């Protein structure tokens, strides 16, 4: 066969287009012992992008704990896998689709969901749940409303159609995300096959099969595009955004699960970023073999596509398999049944090479290891001290706020500057903050019940809970196990202290799982960061990785994989760069042994007693603070201060104590105190239940705003029914360990009123209907103002 | 006797209907691939929710040409029971087994939530143990569930006592708050809410059981 390695192209222009440096080019030439042709250079361009090879972050990610007794598959495969017992395994992973969603929110978000689902079922798991973590700029700007609407309808379109419930998520708003929204989707899948299908090709001479949709010119260069900053001209990159078809994906799921059950597929790889290039080179490199790919056999959407276009296309809903010889037709028939393409496109080679053929000519001929192994690492200097602006923020303290009046406070700056607000008004305004407010407008657009396993609906608890049952038959089993899942990131805290903020994000994710009664098992992380090429950017990334690593180690939740999305920043028309808040999103899964022992956040019965479970610290100030709080931002217009410190060992004790309370069925409700502090957490439990609270605190020598609205401190609010008091008392006297304390706060009342007193003096007394209205109408009101 | 559950490419509540009827209610069930024409031995057929053939042209518009539905018309003529849920309801209207059409929700968004429904008629066996005015709580999950029909058709539905269920609070702009209707002979019911999601004590109310139990006997 003839080789058509034409080297006739403008190297500098080509390197710019592929996002490669001159050093990269030298390294490519060294590895190949010749110059790459234009197609081959394109293949290196996508494979060596941050999106595919983590060239900026790889060194930092190696510090994550990745093993544990339940971890079956860690980082490096399509998804992580944990052992749930009873022959059931859970595959799960998170992935971002930020840049595509910034310029085409509907398709960008939709294909983000499609891509993460493929990662799950490529391993032989049936997708059973989707969660998502979203960030937008303030809804006062019409552009951000448009992005929110587009992203939510894209997720809704794809997830609803493909028949996987969207059971949970988190959304917050900050001006740093204006123009660069974040769209992270996490998927969970149930694996019931004996073998997990991995991506390393094996079997010399075995056929390589292409299944799914056709290959077109859409999504060209998406991986490179995702690895650069967004500018005014980014809209011109719209062809780099793929178009999704959930209908084809649904068929792909069913066909994949059918063929994996039979066992004729020996390796499988989803075609995501960098399409055919990535799937062939990853499969070859991981298997230590080669792959020959004949482009003439690839089902094409249009005529006249060049090898470059075939290899870099990111058309959706495509996969590559290696199958046992002689089983090609039976595998392909399963896909054709669902109206999908299926074609033998190549074979496994002994030699470790990716060889691409078109019209009987070799158009690319590369050692697989040259593309996929030992990819270049961009070294960055890690500054030893925090950047000056961060150190300045840390100097802020609560004494800089105006003095407290008995009924309220004079606001310092921002939209309420110099206004006096009483505690009632402040609570109402906090609940109206879109980051805190109800996300009903969003989750009611997602089908959260399909598959008939959703035990706790969105908005009802600190984490989503779904029932585990075999997907291979339709009989009620004795097992009553469940899975809880959550996504979390305290981005304001991370922006002010990436180490503390990322520790808090892991701790809160874990605490949320425990609040529903789940034992946290493992983490998938999505690191959404600005450019790592600035001192501050790399410091943020390195500090956040350190925090995740520390927290996951202490809380025994290994990281099984994830995604890195860098260069999340926008350049305005004057050339000024606006970086996003660094946003390390933590996706965490937990196991529930018995679904009869779970807990939601809403009050259950009037007269139930309300308690605060929290550690007692020597000095509260570092752990529990108004610094970096929602109160400080929403009411006083300040995003400053050092966020609270979390003591991970104490956190672990607290969570284990709480989990035992729930497993012993002693609690009516449990709710983590998060954004907005105690007053907001109490309100949330009331809003969902329609029951009021009468709280009497006994706090001395403390600012009242701190008592009501401070954040941090690893605190949980629980309610206990009077029928359980004896058991509760016995349990506490036997099991409560230092420094965990339990404080009686008050009781649930029938009257729909939130009443909080301190030392028998009423601080806050507001009707539940006003509180509920503020909480529920926040997002719909802003979106409708369009 | 058993229940056939039609599977179109793009159906996604087929497995849920099977879970509810077989797992929760203990009936014998089987899937009917859209290319099959064999409905022998079946007492009832369910057209489940989903996005048949991707719903690209118009919900249910392509599904009506499926081979399995040719056989279904004869099945209905012979008195066989047919239940169309959500996308299945849309298919039944496209097929002409039920009048009217289902269009985009008036709020333009997909809506997933529990709704309260009022039983309007006990004419047919689907809700024979209920009295008019009784309330049910069932989940809805649709983007195109706004029932529309001409004034004449509406009068006819009313005259024939063919309106089975009405929304207490209309979530999608349906004419006359209609959530479900039956055919004249009463053996076909189409409704937007999902009774199969309300049969399992672990995941919600049990208000959907009666409708699914009516499939047999």
HADDOCK unambig.tbl for C-alpha pairs under 7 A between the chains (distance, minus, plus):
assign (segid A and resid 161 and name CA) (segid B and resid 50 and name CA) 6.65 0.50 0.50
assign (segid A and resid 161 and name CA) (segid B and resid 51 and name CA) 6.07 0.50 0.50
assign (segid A and resid 162 and name CA) (segid B and resid 12 and name CA) 7.00 0.50 0.50
assign (segid A and resid 163 and name CA) (segid B and resid 12 and name CA) 5.15 0.50 0.50
assign (segid A and resid 247 and name CA) (segid B and resid 10 and name CA) 5.60 0.50 0.50
assign (segid A and resid 247 and name CA) (segid B and resid 53 and name CA) 7.00 0.50 0.50
assign (segid A and resid 247 and name CA) (segid B and resid 54 and name CA) 4.93 0.50 0.50
assign (segid A and resid 250 and name CA) (segid B and resid 10 and name CA) 6.31 0.50 0.50
assign (segid A and resid 251 and name CA) (segid B and resid 9 and name CA) 6.59 0.50 0.50
assign (segid A and resid 338 and name CA) (segid B and resid 9 and name CA) 6.41 0.50 0.50
assign (segid A and resid 444 and name CA) (segid B and resid 111 and name CA) 5.52 0.50 0.50
assign (segid A and resid 444 and name CA) (segid B and resid 112 and name CA) 4.91 0.50 0.50
assign (segid A and resid 444 and name CA) (segid B and resid 113 and name CA) 6.39 0.50 0.50
assign (segid A and resid 445 and name CA) (segid B and resid 109 and name CA) 6.46 0.50 0.50
assign (segid A and resid 445 and name CA) (segid B and resid 110 and name CA) 4.89 0.50 0.50
assign (segid A and resid 445 and name CA) (segid B and resid 111 and name CA) 5.04 0.50 0.50
assign (segid A and resid 445 and name CA) (segid B and resid 112 and name CA) 5.96 0.50 0.50
assign (segid A and resid 446 and name CA) (segid B and resid 112 and name CA) 6.33 0.50 0.50
assign (segid A and resid 447 and name CA) (segid B and resid 112 and name CA) 5.50 0.50 0.50
assign (segid A and resid 447 and name CA) (segid B and resid 141 and name CA) 6.02 0.50 0.50
assign (segid A and resid 450 and name CA) (segid B and resid 13 and name CA) 6.97 0.50 0.50
assign (segid A and resid 451 and name CA) (segid B and resid 16 and name CA) 5.57 0.50 0.50
assign (segid A and resid 452 and name CA) (segid B and resid 16 and name CA) 6.07 0.50 0.50
assign (segid A and resid 452 and name CA) (segid B and resid 197 and name CA) 6.04 0.50 0.50
assign (segid A and resid 452 and name CA) (segid B and resid 203 and name CA) 6.87 0.50 0.50
assign (segid A and resid 453 and name CA) (segid B and resid 203 and name CA) 6.41 0.50 0.50
assign (segid A and resid 454 and name CA) (segid B and resid 203 and name CA) 5.96 0.50 0.50
assign (segid A and resid 455 and name CA) (segid B and resid 202 and name CA) 6.30 0.50 0.50
assign (segid A and resid 455 and name CA) (segid B and resid 203 and name CA) 4.85 0.50 0.50
assign (segid A and resid 474 and name CA) (segid B and resid 19 and name CA) 5.38 0.50 0.50
assign (segid A and resid 474 and name CA) (segid B and resid 22 and name CA) 6.39 0.50 0.50
assign (segid A and resid 474 and name CA) (segid B and resid 23 and name CA) 5.00 0.50 0.50
assign (segid A and resid 475 and name CA) (segid B and resid 23 and name CA) 4.69 0.50 0.50
assign (segid A and resid 476 and name CA) (segid B and resid 23 and name CA) 5.67 0.50 0.50
